[in-house]
Amino acid sequence: MFGALQNVIVRRMSSDRVAIEKLRDLFACGVESVKPKSLFQHCAAREDIHRSLTHDDKRYHVVGFGKAVLSMAVQIEKLLGPRLVSGCISIPIGTSERFGAGDPDFHLSPNSVLEVIECARNNLPDEGAVLAATKIRSIAQAMTENDVLCVLISGGGSALLCLPRPPITLAEKLHIIRTLASEGATITKLNCVRIILSDVKGGQLARAASGAFRLYSYIISDIVGDPIALIASGPTITTSGECESNPRWNAREVLMKYNLWNRLPASVVGVFNEPGVTDRGTARPGPDGHPFLLGSNTVAIDCIEKRATAQGLRCVVLSKMIEGNVELVSGMYVALTEHISHLKTALISEQEFKGRVYALLQGLAYPDLQPEEFVAAVIRSKREPLLIVGAGEPTVQVKGSGKGGRNQELALRFSYGVRALSSGVPERVYFLSAGTDGIDGPTDAAGAIGGACVVRERELLQQKGVIDGMQYVERNDSYRFYESLADGKYFVKTGHTGTNVMDVHLLLFESNHTK
């Protein structure tokens, strides 16, 4: 009897391991597709991009800021050759060390004219980011009719290009942004505020480069919906979206929503009261400015979909624009898991499934969500292994003092959510949530794996006196939870990937449950 039970456990652990490695492989495939080398190669046939790099009688200058910018700079340096005469890029601390000498896609030429400044540890602006912004603005101000300025922009650029508008101090700006982020403000709302507090964001870098022959921006999106005017707070682009009508008033509304407006230092209040501040972010993007969107999470999701299909999985995309608090997002994934599991085990009819999932999806404000197509595709897959793909950037309202990130917390909440289902635990269902930049909060993980297998392993530890896993959720301490399980085997760790197109969620129903 004991031997038979042991065999079942061993088989279950083996199938868990295979499924988890499958998810890791799919995620890695998506990340690889949005690395700058892949994106530049993919866009090489675009005539508009080709023209931007062939003003042969002009001098080229390159500036950049973001998590993907080192590799972007390597690619554009190769394309420009000796026509590139100066430049400066601002990249996260540790980027050069992470990629070392073994990866040529992250190494500029030995005699490169580009100055590299590493700064903004944990995606927080610092004096190094201020220095980088000052140098980048100086290069822009020096442009003439004989010069072309190429600006490389990717996620993380807001922190890496930081120049507070006087008399605002770096400490004051940092306090405001950190407070907003801890309260769960979206990146769009954060950047609306950043634009007002900055001397380079919201089109102001483009204004500084008004003497240039041309200004081109090459952009990798890390914001839901790809609003190019808000990526890295749009230093070369006219603002749009939530900041379009009046950037000052929309920033004020954000600060009021999160109860910061009445607690602002006098320096910030003074900036909001300046007569010309509403012009910030509404200037044209420089002389004949051209923004090129090189890549977004659409590229990554397309790659994952193709790979999953080739592996025999039915792949269905839920949304590429997932936002909201992780508590709500995890609840959505848990409910979806329950309904799909019931469909696959014939506990509910197709008609019942439609009704329940329609009701669930109607409450979601994801602009690209197509409920009818999604439901129909899932029903077609009820006798096949299924992969649900989501992407976007949820938020966490920090209430505890623990260590973690939104992806680890989402995976952890999902795990306990499926474990608590009254209708039974879906055993061969697995969930991956990870950031394509390889960084989830102030940790060395990109994200984590979720599922009943995670809680089962945790419960074995609890029998030995270890505290309940949900206490980690309450403390926002998801990293330490996953660290406690088998040397962190449920972590997704990639290190800095050199790119960033937000987060990827993969929900895998591994086997055919239908009788």
GUROSE-422567 format. One record per residue (C-alpha): residue in three letters; z negated, y, x negated. Coordinates in steps of 0.02 Angstrom, whole numbers, plus 50000, padded with zeros to 5 digits. Layout:
REM residues N
ALAZYX ...
***
This chain:
REM residues 515
MET500005000050000 PHE499505012049863 GLY501055007549762 ALA502205010949910 LEU501395027949940 GLN501555032149756 ASN503415027849762 VAL503655039549910 ILE502785053649817 VAL503845050749661 ARG505465050749763 ARG504935066549853 MET504535075449689 SER506205070049618 SER507175076649768 ASP506185092949759 ARG506655094949577 VAL508505092249611 ALA508515104649754 ILE507595117849655 GLU508775116249507 LYS510235117949628 LEU509525134549689 ARG509245140649511 ASP511045136349467 LEU511735145649618 PHE510695160949579 ALA511245160649396 CYS513065159649452 GLY512845175149560 VAL512025184849419 GLU513385180049295 SER514725186749412 VAL513975204249412 LYS513685206049227 PRO514675220949161 LYS515915210549060 SER516395200749216 LEU516505216649321 PHE517585226149196 GLN518745211249180 HIS518845209849370 CYS519255228449387 ALA520485229049242 ALA521965227749361 ARG521425242949462 GLU522675256749427 ASP521425270749458 ILE520195263949330 HIS521595260949205 ARG522165279049223 SER520405285449193 LEU520405277649020 THR522145283048962 HIS522065301848936 ASP522655298748759 ASP522695317048708 LYS520865319848754 ARG519205316248672 TYR518085304048764 HIS516195304948778 VAL515085291848860 VAL513365293948934 GLY512425281449039 PHE510775276249116 GLY510255260049199 LYS509795241849173 ALA511615236549156 VAL512175251049047 LEU512075243148874 SER513355229948918 MET514395242749014 ALA514415253548858 VAL514975238848751 GLN516455235948867 ILE517005254048879 GLU516805256448691 LYS518055242248665 LEU519275250048789 LEU519195267548715 GLY519185263148531 PRO519335278248414 ARG519565290348560 LEU517695288848593 VAL516885302748490 SER515095304348554 GLY513825298748682 CYS512065293448728 ILE511405279548839 SER509665276948912 ILE509145258848938 PRO507505249548974 ILE506285246148835 GLY506555228748763 THR508395227348810 SER509025225848631 GLU507655213548586 ARG508015203148741 PHE509835200448696 GLY509605199248508 ALA511015196148387 GLY511745181248478 ASP512595189548625 PRO514095200548578 ASP514225207248756 PHE512635217048724 HIS513015223848550 LEU513905240048515 SER515035240748363 PRO514145242948195 ASN514825260648177 SER514585265648358 VAL514485284248397 LEU513355280748546 GLU511515284748528 VAL510405271948614 ILE508715276948684 GLU507555263548754 CYS506245269948875 ALA505465268649049 ARG504385253149029 ASN504155243849195 ASN505455255249274 LEU504305270449262 PRO504935286849184 ASP504115292449022 GLU504365305048882 GLY505775294348812 ALA506705295648978 VAL506475314548975 LEU507175315148797 ALA508665304548849 ALA509015315549001 THR508925331148893 LYS510185324148768 ILE511345317948905 ARG511335334748992 SER511705343448826 ILE513235332448800 ALA513825336748976 GLN513575355348947 ALA514635354548788 MET516195348048878 THR517845357748865 GLU519615355848931 ASN519935343848787 ASP518525332148839 VAL518325317848963 LEU516545312849010 CYS516275294749065 VAL514615291749152 LEU513945273949165 ILE512715271549309 SER511735256449370 GLY510105251849452 GLY508565258449364 GLY509495274349317 SER508305285749413 ALA506855281349297 LEU507935281549141 LEU508675298849175 CYS507135309249210 LEU507085328149193 PRO505785335849309 ARG506265352949376 PRO505085365949299 PRO503665369049326 ILE503445351049389 THR502695339849255 LEU503175321949218 ALA501425316149270 GLU501585325049439 LYS503285317649474 LEU502735300349419 HIS501215300949533 ILE502275305449685 ILE503565291649655 ARG502255278349618 THR501295282749775 LEU502855281949882 ALA503355265149806 SER501625257649833 GLU501705262950016 GLY503335253350039 ALA504595267650036 THR506385261350017 ILE507425265849865 THR508465277349976 LYS506935287450025 LEU506275287549847 ASN507915294449783 CYS507995308149916 VAL506355314549845 ARG506875312049664 ILE508415322949691 ILE507365337849741 LEU506135335849598 SER507485334149464 ASP508575345249355 VAL509925331949333 LYS509995321549491 GLY510955325049651 GLY512575331149572 GLN511745342149442 LEU512355332249291 ALA514125334549357 ARG513815353149375 ALA513255353649193 ALA514915345549145 SER515975358149242 GLY516935362749083 ALA517635345049060 PHE519455340349088 ARG518875325549192 LEU517245317049239 TYR517245298749288 SER515765288649351 TYR515755269549335 ILE514425262549452 ILE513555245949485 SER512615247049650 ASP510805242149675 ILE510565250149846 VAL510865242450017 GLY512535248250085 ASP513135254649915 PRO512875273449947 ILE513555279349780 ALA512765296549801 LEU511035288749795 ILE511255275649658 ALA510185281949513 SER509915297049628 GLY511745302249614 PRO511775313749461 THR513665315349468 ILE513975313349655 THR513805323449814 THR512335316849914 SER512635308150078 GLY511795296650200 GLU509985301050234 CYS510065316450121 GLU511715323350185 SER511235336950308 ASN509875345050204 PRO509155335950052 ARG507625347150048 TRP507125343850228 ASN507445325150220 ALA506385323850063 ARG505035333750153 GLU505105321450299 VAL504885306850178 LEU503365315150099 MET502625318750271 LYS502925300950331 TYR501905294050187 ASN500535307350203 LEU500945315950039 TRP501585332850099 ASN499875340850115 ARG499305333949948 LEU500725340349838 PRO500325350549682 ALA500785369049686 SER502245366149566 VAL503105354249688 VAL502795365449838 GLY503565379749740 VAL505155369849706 PHE505335365549890 ASN505205384049931 GLU506545389649807 PRO508035397449900 GLY509365387649806 VAL508575370549811 THR509605365049962 ASP511165366349854 ARG510505352149748 GLY511535336749780 THR512875345949878 ALA513885351849729 ARG515585344049699 PRO515515330149569 GLY516295340549431 PRO518115343749387 ASP519165331149481 GLY517675319549482 HIS518035301149519 PRO516695288149560 PHE517195269949534 LEU516115256549615 LEU516305242149493 GLY515135229849574 SER513835226449708 ASN512925211749785 THR514525207249879 VAL515245200849715 ALA513695190249680 ILE513625183049856 ASP515485178649854 CYS515215169049691 ILE513705159749761 GLU514665155449918 LYS516125147949821 ARG514995137849708 ALA513945131249852 THR515495126049947 ALA516145116949793 GLN514485107549786 GLY514685101349964 LEU513545113850049 ARG513985123050208 CYS513635141150158 VAL513255154550288 VAL512905172750241 LEU511545180650348 SER511615198550281 LYS511885208150119 MET510855222750183 ILE509105215550206 GLU507715228450201 GLY505955229850271 ASN504215224450223 VAL504135207050145 GLU502875201650276 LEU504175204450412 VAL505615197650309 SER504655181650269 GLY504235179650453 MET506075180850495 TYR506525167350368 VAL505115156050430 ALA505685157750612 LEU507485154450560 THR506925139050465 GLU505995132450616 HIS507475134650734 ILE508745127150614 SER507615112350576 HIS507415109050762 LEU509295109750784 LYS509585097650642 THR508285085350708 ALA508925086950887 LEU507265093650951 ILE508235107651036 SER509985108451105 GLU511345119651039 GLN511125130951189 GLU509255132551158 PHE509605136050975 LYS510805150051021 GLY509535158251136 ARG508115157551010 VAL509125163650861 TYR509975177550960 ALA508265183651012 LEU507685183250830 LEU509205192250760 GLN509225205750892 GLY507635212750818 LEU508405214850645 ALA509175231450594 TYR510385224550464 PRO512025234050488 ASP513155219950431 LEU512305206350534 GLN513505196850649 PRO512385186150762 GLU513775176850854 GLU514705172050696 PHE513095167150609 VAL512475156050750 ALA514165147550771 ALA514275143850585 VAL512525136250580 ILE512885125250731 ARG514455118750646 SER513375113850498 LYS512035104250592 ARG512585087750517 GLU512815094650340 PRO511715101550202 LEU511605120250232 LEU511345135750126 ILE510865152150209 VAL511175167050094 GLY510355184050111 ALA510315199049996 GLY509585216449992 GLU507975224749940 PRO506385222350042 THR504805232150002 VAL502965228249980 GLN501525238750043 VAL500265236449903 LYS498495233949967 GLY497735223449829 SER497545224849641 GLY498445208849595 LYS499975205549490 GLY501645201349569 GLY503275207649641 ARG504175207849807 ASN505185192049771 GLN503685181649720 GLU502705187849869 LEU504155184149987 ALA504295166349921 LEU502415163849933 ARG502305170550110 PHE503775159450160 SER502895144150088 TYR501325146650189 GLY502325151850341 VAL503285135450350 ARG501695125750312 ALA500865133650464 LEU502235129350589 SER501435120650738 SER502965109950767 GLY502885101550598 VAL503295105850418 PRO505145105550368 GLU504975094950212 ARG506665096550127 VAL506885115150148 TYR506825126349995 PHE506875145049971 LEU507295155849820 SER506995174449809 ALA507405183349647 GLY508005199949577 THR509695199949492 ASP508995211349356 GLY507795197549305 ILE506285208549337 ASP505135207049487 GLY503795220349483 PRO502835222249318 THR503055203849275 ASP504145192749166 ALA504835183549318 ALA506395187249420 GLY505615178849572 ALA505015162049634 ILE505365146449737 GLY504585143849907 GLY504405129250025 ALA503215115950087 CYS503265107749915 VAL502405123149841 VAL500955122549964 ARG500765103649947 GLU500515105549760 ARG499305119849787 GLU498285109649910 LEU498045096149780 LEU497255109349669 GLN496165115649811 GLN495395098449823 LYS494735102049649 GLY493935118449703 VAL495355130649676 ILE495405145149801 ASP496575145249951 GLY498315151649912 MET498345164450053 GLN496995174349961 TYR498315177949829 VAL499445185349963 GLU498055196650024 ARG497785203149846 ASN499655205349810 ASP499335192649672 SER500835181249691 TYR501175180049503 ARG499465172349469 PHE499715160149613 TYR501335153549540 GLU500605153949365 SER499265141649424 LEU500515128349478 ALA501095116049346 ASP501365128849209 GLY502365140149323 LYS503725127649368 TYR504115136949530 PHE504465153349443 VAL506255159549426 LYS506305166749250 THR507895173549172 GLY507265188049068 HIS508225204349077 THR509965199849139 GLY510815215949090 THR511375219549268 ASN510615223949438 VAL511305221949615 MET509655220149708 ASP508865203749765 VAL509595187049819 HIS508805175249947 LEU509385157149958 LEU508735145950099 LEU509255127850072 PHE509185113850201 GLU509505099650082 SER509805084350190 ASN510585079350354 HIS509155077250477 THR510185073850633 LYS510005056450706 
***
